[in-house]
Amino acid sequence: MSRTPPTRALAAGAAALLAASAVVAVTATTAANATTSPGIAAASCGALFDDFGYTSSSDPALAARNWTVRTNSGGPGVPGAAWPASNVSFPTDAGQKVLQLTARTDGTAGGTSHAELFHQRKFFEGTYAARVRFTDAPTAGPDGDHLVETFFTITPLDRPLDPNYGEIDFEYLPNGGWGEQGPIFYQTTWETYQNEPWVADNTHTAQRTSFAGWHDLVFTVSEGRVRYYVDGQQVADHGDRYYPETSMSINFNLWFIDLTGRTGTGQATYQQQVDWLYHTDREVLTTAEVKNRVAAYRAAGTGHVDTVGAGGGCPTPSPTVTPTRTPTPSPTATPTSPPPVGCAGVPAWDWGTVYLEGQRVRHNGRLWQANWWTQGSEPGLTAQWRQIGTC
């Protein structure tokens, strides 16, 4: 069961149009430009690694490496807000260069600015990973603004309900928004949408707790499933008709949903940082394996590699891995109720408790077991739980 915030249309639609209008040639950095070493495990179908060692948003190396700093107006977020290039910077944090996105607002549309950096559209199946620092509070000014901190991939929407549209999102809302109170972290996988009238076709998972600080964010796209991981723990598993069909761009943006949540007056400044980005084409890695490859690149002094789409020995995907778009239930199948089991000593489900994979709870007369890390997701309504019996 998925609840879609009504303003998510602005996020998806505007980002899709942005990706579609990017004035960057869709050509891969040649393998000759990729520095490798024997200590770095090479992905069989190419890889993208970026340590974000740039001088500023105007560094010519950004465009040469197929990055675009957004400056055009439009959604998502507050209508009339600006997207200045100066809101994208590359400061040094703890001795390491990082990508830094800055968003500011004084409570008015004219005094609001967002930030976005995105890569060319050429990525499809494989592993996507980034080390991202989320923040709960502004670096200056009043708190409470409805902010979205992101790492996502997206395909342009060519028309309403375009079946080839796709979007895979990590979205952190430190101050709530879209009808939610307090911090919430969404993982959302899109099939398609239309703006007018608003129709959304997506599925999402959420954790209702603070994620302030540095986190290793990974999602894998393979064999009909999109799986999300935070710091090595699986937090979501989506697929079926939500599985992407076409190549996507890689994006980071920081923006305000609206101007209704602030608790004071004056300008507020928020920041999101990204330590590194890694993608390997048509290869599924664990978080630990990703971190080992990033460490090897850094040990070799390699700050950037992009061999995705440069050719090589990529296997032809088997047609058997194509996800079934509409499962057809058997008309003769007769559902049966799970057998009664002993529920003595099993705690009742609690909205605020964090549950790990394998933990059990009682809820609505049934016994449930967590499929992975979850908090605030009600058994019977979300994929985080499976029923294993009745009480």
C-alpha positions, 0 to 999 in steps of 0.5 A: 500500500503506497501513499503518494504525497500530492506535491511529489509530482513537482519533484518528479516532473521538473527533474525529468524535464531537467534531465531531458533538456541537459545540454551535455553530449551523451558520450562516455569519458574514454577509457584512456582518461580513466586511471586504474591500478592493479589494486582496483577491481574493474567492473566488467561493464564499466564504472563511474567514480567521482571524488568531487575534486573540483575547484568550483561550479565553474570548473571546466572539468565538470562539463568535460566529465558530463556533469551539469550544474543546474541554473534554469528555473522551474520545479521541483519546489517553491515556484519562483525559486532560483537555482544559482550555480553558486549554490553548488560548491566543492569545499574541503571537509576533514581533509577531503574535497566534497560536493556541497549543495546549499539551499536558502530561504527567507520565507519568500519565493524571491528569497529562496534558492535551490541547488542541483548537480546531475550527470548525463543520462546513460545509466541503467542496471547495476549498483549506484552508491554515494556517501552523503551527509544529511543535516537536520538543522540549518547552518544559519537562521531559523529552523523548520523549513520543509527541505528535501535532501536527495540522491536519485536517478531519473528518465525524462517524461516524454508524455503523461503516463509515459511507460518508459519513465523511471525514477529511483529516489533517496529523499530525506525530509529532516523537518517533514513535509508532504503531510508528514511531521518530523524527519522521514527518509523515503525510498521511492521507485516510480513507474510513471505519472502525469501532472494534470490531473495528478496521477502517480504510479509509484511505490515507497518505503519510509523510515521515520527517524533522524538520519543526520550525519554521513551515510553510505547510500546504495541501491542496486538495479538488477533482475527486476528488483530495485533494492535500497541499502543504508549503511549496509542494511537493506531498507527497501525492495521494490520491483515488478512494474516499478522496475525501470525500462530505460537509461537514467541520469544520476542526480543530487539536489536540495530544495524546499517543498514549500514555505510553511514550516519555518519557526522564525524570521530571517534567512535560513541556510541548509547544506547537503554534502556528498563525499564520493559517487560510484556506479558499476554497470550491470554488476551488483555489489554490497556496500562493503565491496563498494567501499573497498573499491572507493578506498582502492581508487583513493589509495591509487590517487585516482579522483575520477573514472568513467568507462560506462558505455565505453565498450568492452566485454559487457554480456548481453542481458538475458531476456529471462531477467525482464520483470513481469509487468503484470503478474497474473494470479491463478484463477484456481488458487484458493487462498488459505489463512496462516495457521495459528501459532503461539504468540505468547511473549511476542511484543505488540507492534509499536510505531516508534520502535526500530525492528531488524530483520527477523524480529517478530511482533503481534498486530491485529491478531496476527504474528508478523516478521520483519523482512528488513530494518523498519520503523513506523511501517504498519504490518499488513500495510507495507512490504517490510513485514510478512505474516507468519501466523495468527494469534 
